Amino acid sequence: MKKITGIFLLILVLLTVLPAVAAAAPYSTYTYTSDGTILLSPDAYVPDVVVDSAYIGLDDEFDDPRDIFVGPDEKVYIVDAANARVIVLDKYYKEDFIIDTFVNEYGVPDTFSGPSGVFVNKEKIYVCDTDNNRIVMFDTEGNYQKIIEKPEDGVFEEGSIYKPIACAVDDFGRLFVISSTTYEGVIVINENSEFYGFIGAQKDTVSLFQAMLRSFQSEEQRAQTAQITSKELNNITIDKDGFIYVTTSSIDEAQQQSVIMAKSKDSAYAPVKKLNSSGADVMRRNGVFPPSGEVKVSDNSQAEIKGASTIVDVAVGPEGTWSIIDQKRSKVFTYDENGNLLFAFGDNGTQEGNIAMLNGIAYQGDKMLLLDKQNDCFVVYRRTEYGDLLMQALANDNNRLYDRAIDDWTEILKRNNNYEVAYVQIGKALYRDAKYEESINYFKPIKETENYSKSYAEIRKNWASKYFWILPIVIAAVVVGLFRFFAYARKVNKRAALKIGRRSLKEELLYAFHVIFHPFDGFWDLKHEKRGSVKSATIILMVTVLAFFYKTIGSGYIINQSNTTTQNVVGTILAVILPLALWAIANWCLTTLFDGEGSMKDIYIACCYSLTPLPLFMIPLTIFSNFIVADEKGIIEIISTIAFIWLGLLVFFGMMITHDYSPFKSILTSLGTIVGMMFLMFLGLLFTTLMAKIIKFVTDIATEIGFRL
């Protein structure tokens, strides 16, 4: 009986606890890898309570809530637009007082009309009275102070409307106002409506045609064009250091998504910015993807939710974190001060914890409040143990307690071993402790090239200071070796030029170094004096293929972060041979019709000899790539570009000499050859598709016959 009773009690506990745990978070919490793959993570916040009019204890239900704000004393402020009031709650979400009517300075009873935003500091409450085109200021007890009218003195264009929907106030009493009909940016004024200027204007892209058209426009026309191409802001907040966060949802979705996928750090068209007092964007965008909300979005026309995120609000959290909300998906995206995505969560729905229409966000200590405009409520989310550990790790990082931070991030990895931010933070902490070799082991798996470069630069510096005498010896040996080799090749080529009869394979191969430096007489002798052969040309081609293959497996981490030791050999071979074959065939077909003197053999030999610069550059560059940092990657790219330009010139001169064409005719035939290559590729693709269908047809018939037999 004791065993039966124990089992019964255990089942009862499971039946009561497990559903509660499962229902605690009716959504997934996740981050992204560097290639855009979603990685699920433990929940950082889970729903705690839904606060509606009944919970608050209101006699009249609030309707059309447009903003939520938490004051310094943790009181919660709700803008109830439909009832033209601001509801003030205590920190336990019970009614404290309501601001709906007041007597203005003229002694006249006054009310709000369509209020949209509220901001509170230690002394004042600022209400954006949108439809009355003003901001109304109260003390923290709800007593009327003054009305901040629309700034005058020709600030706005004639006929423009001032409709403040959100505001923030700094420690110097400056108001930063978002007007829904103002495209110039954030309006900066003081409490006396004195205008200081506009900051943080959000610009849209301007086409080349529009840019050219502006040069012929008058000042009025340019102002009209600027109004069309500029974008309105929709929300604002300010942090304890006076930095201003602004958001917009008016960016073209395709443009916004292209910026995200390009991993651009440019802020010109970002949906969220961090501005200093002068309006310069100082947001750090050091994460893999720019902080713009959802990364992996659906472009399927049948998808229920598609396109880039619609960002409608931003809130500043603890330890330099900040969050934006995607109204389209009812999701929250939280970032650290460097722009790394810490976690994302939320979903549309009616289950407790999901939001039907997410319209506002605010932090209340370790809680997060999300405003549901459709259901006229807000949901309180409490931070989990995982979230607490995450904030503790960030706090230790901010306080430079790096040993403790490493322990915290290690604990986080035990709970979420795919969390890339933890790898980055551990690597940074090890870097600050001068443990460079250990730090790169955390940066490499997540392809964090920027921080990897910093650590590797220190490793390289330490090695260079220890073995500084080796570098000049190596450079001198390489230079002397190159001079001696080219001198030997020149000597052999001079001797072979006077030789009667067939040249040796060594002489044919060394002649390639004469061709690349003296293409006119080099290609002439290659054809008419038989200085090369199909055999030597094929060897040069194979060396080029090997150079490409070595590049794929031997490039350093900065060039190739795939961490693979083997590559597709067939793919590497085709990447070199297929373009050469297409060029040779297309060129021969075309020049045969236009009196070209070169045969297929001549074209093949000339093209292969033209490949010589590629292995000469590619092999040393591949070796060099193992010793570079990210800032030096451009050197390899520039030298590689020079090698391919050299190749292109050699092919052009080779075809001109081989076919005995004029430069103009060579240009025409080269362009025609490129068109011919595309035509051959089309035929090849058509033939391959047709053969695949024939094979599938025959296979299906054979399968059907087999079933019937």
C-alpha positions, 0 to 999 in steps of 0.5 A: 500500500505504501508503494501504491500510495507513493506511485499515485502521489508521484503521478499526481505531481507529474499531472499537475506540474508538467502541464504548467511547465509546458504552458509556461512558454508557449513559444520558442526562444532562439538565436541565429548562427553566422549562416542564418540557422535558427538555434533553440535556446532555453527561455530567458523570459516566461509569462507570469501574469496577464494584466487587464482592466479587471486585474487592475481594478478599473471601473471603465475598461481601457481600450486602444492602449498605445504605449506602456512605460515604467517610471523610475519608481517602477510604477507602470503608465498605460496610455488609454487612447480610446478613453483619452487618459493615462492610467498609472499603476503601482508596481504590483499593477493595481490602479494608483491614479488616472490622468484624464482631465486637468485645468490648464494655465488659463483656468479652463478644464482641459482633456486629452485627444487621442494620446499616443505616448508617455515618458516619465522621469524622477520629476515629471510625466510627459504625455503626447497629446497627439490629436491636440498637437501638443505635449502636456507635462504633469508632476509625478503625482499627476498634477498639471504643470504646463503645456508644451506647444508646437515649436514655431519660428518657421521650423516646419514647412507651411501646411505641415501638421505636428502630431507628437506620438512619443517623446523622451527627456534627458537630464538637461530638460531637452525633449526629443519628440517623434511626430508621426507626420514629420520626416526630418527626424527627431524634433529637439525642443525644451519645455518652453517649446524653443526649437534646437533642431532635428536629429537622426533623420531616416533616409530611404534609397535614392536611385541613380536617376533621382540623384541625376534629376536632383542636379537640375531641380530647384530648392523647392523641388529638392525639398519635395523630393527629400520629403518623399524619400525620407522615412518617418520614425515611430518610437523613442526611448533614452538610456541612463547615459543620455543616448537616444534609441529611435525606431522606424517601420517605414523602410522598404521590407526588401531593402531591409532584408537585403541589408540583413542578409548582406550582414551590413554594418551601415546604419543608413537604413537601419530600423533602429538607431542609437543617437548621441545628443548631436544626432550621430548614430553610435550604435555598435553593430558587431553581431553577425547580423545587424540588429533589425529583428528577424533574420530568416524570413519567408518570401513565399507568397503563400506564407502567413507571415513574410517579409522583414520585421516591423519594428514599432518600439524599443526599450533599454534593459539591464547591463547595456541590453536593449530590446526591439519588438516585431509587431508583425510576428509579436516577437521580442529581440534582445541585444547586448551593447555590441549588437549581438543577439542574446535571444529572441522569443514570442509568437502570435496567438491567444494562448497565455504568453502569446500576443495578438498585436504587440505594440509596446515594451518596457522593463520593470527591474527583472521583468519585461512588460509587453503591451497587447493592443488587440486584447487591451492588456499587457503581459508580465514576463519574469526572467528565468534562472537562465536569464539571470545567469545571462545578466550576471555574465554581462554584469561581470563583463561590464565590471571587468571581472573576467574570471567570473565572466568566464565561469558564468559563460561556461555555465551558460554553455552547459545549458546551451552549448550552441550559444555563439555569444557565450563563445565570443564572450569567453574568447574576449575574456581570455584575450583580455587575460593575454591567453591568445592561443586559448581565445582563438579556440573559441572564435574559430568554431563560430567563424568570429573573424574580427576577434580571431584576428585580434588574438592571432595578431598578438600571437604573431607579434609575440612570435615575430619578436621572438624569431625576428631574425628569421623573417629577413632571411626568408625574404632574402632567400625567396628574392634571390631564389626568384632572381636566379630562377628567372635568370635560368629560365631566360638563359634556357629560352635564349638557347632554345630559340637557336635550337633546330628541331624539337624542343625538350619538355623542360624548354617548352615549360620554361618558355611559358615564363617568356610568354607571360612577360613578352606576349606578342613575340611569345605567342607568335613563336608559340604558334609558328616556331612550335615553342610549345606543345599540347603536352606542355600546355596540359601540364600547365593546365594541371598545375593550375588545377592543383593550385586551385585545389591547394587554395581550397584546402590550404587557405588560412582561417581568415580566407576560408572558415569552413574548417574542412580538410577535404574538398570536392576534387571534381568540382575544383577540376571543372572550375578550371577546365570547363571555362577553358573548354567553353572558351576554346570551343566557342572561340574556334567556332566563331573564328572559323567563320571570320577567317581566323588562322588558329586551329583548335590546337593553337587555341588550346595551347595559347589558352593554357600558356595564358594560365601561367600567372595563376599558379605563380600567384595563387600558391604563394598567396595561399601560403601567405593567407595562413599568416594574415589577419582580417585587415590584411585580407584585402592584400590577397584580394588585390593581388588575386585580382591582378593575377586574373587581369593578367590572365585576361590580357594574355588570353586576349593577346594570345587570340589576337596573335594566333588568329592574326586579328587587329585589336578591334576585331579581337575585341569583337570576337572576344565579346562574341566568344563570351556570348558563344560560351553562354549559348554552349552552357544553355545547350549543355543544360538543355541536353542534361535536363533532357537526358535526366528526363529520359533516364527517369522515363526509362527507369519508371517503365522498368520499375512498372514492368518489374511490379507487374511481373 
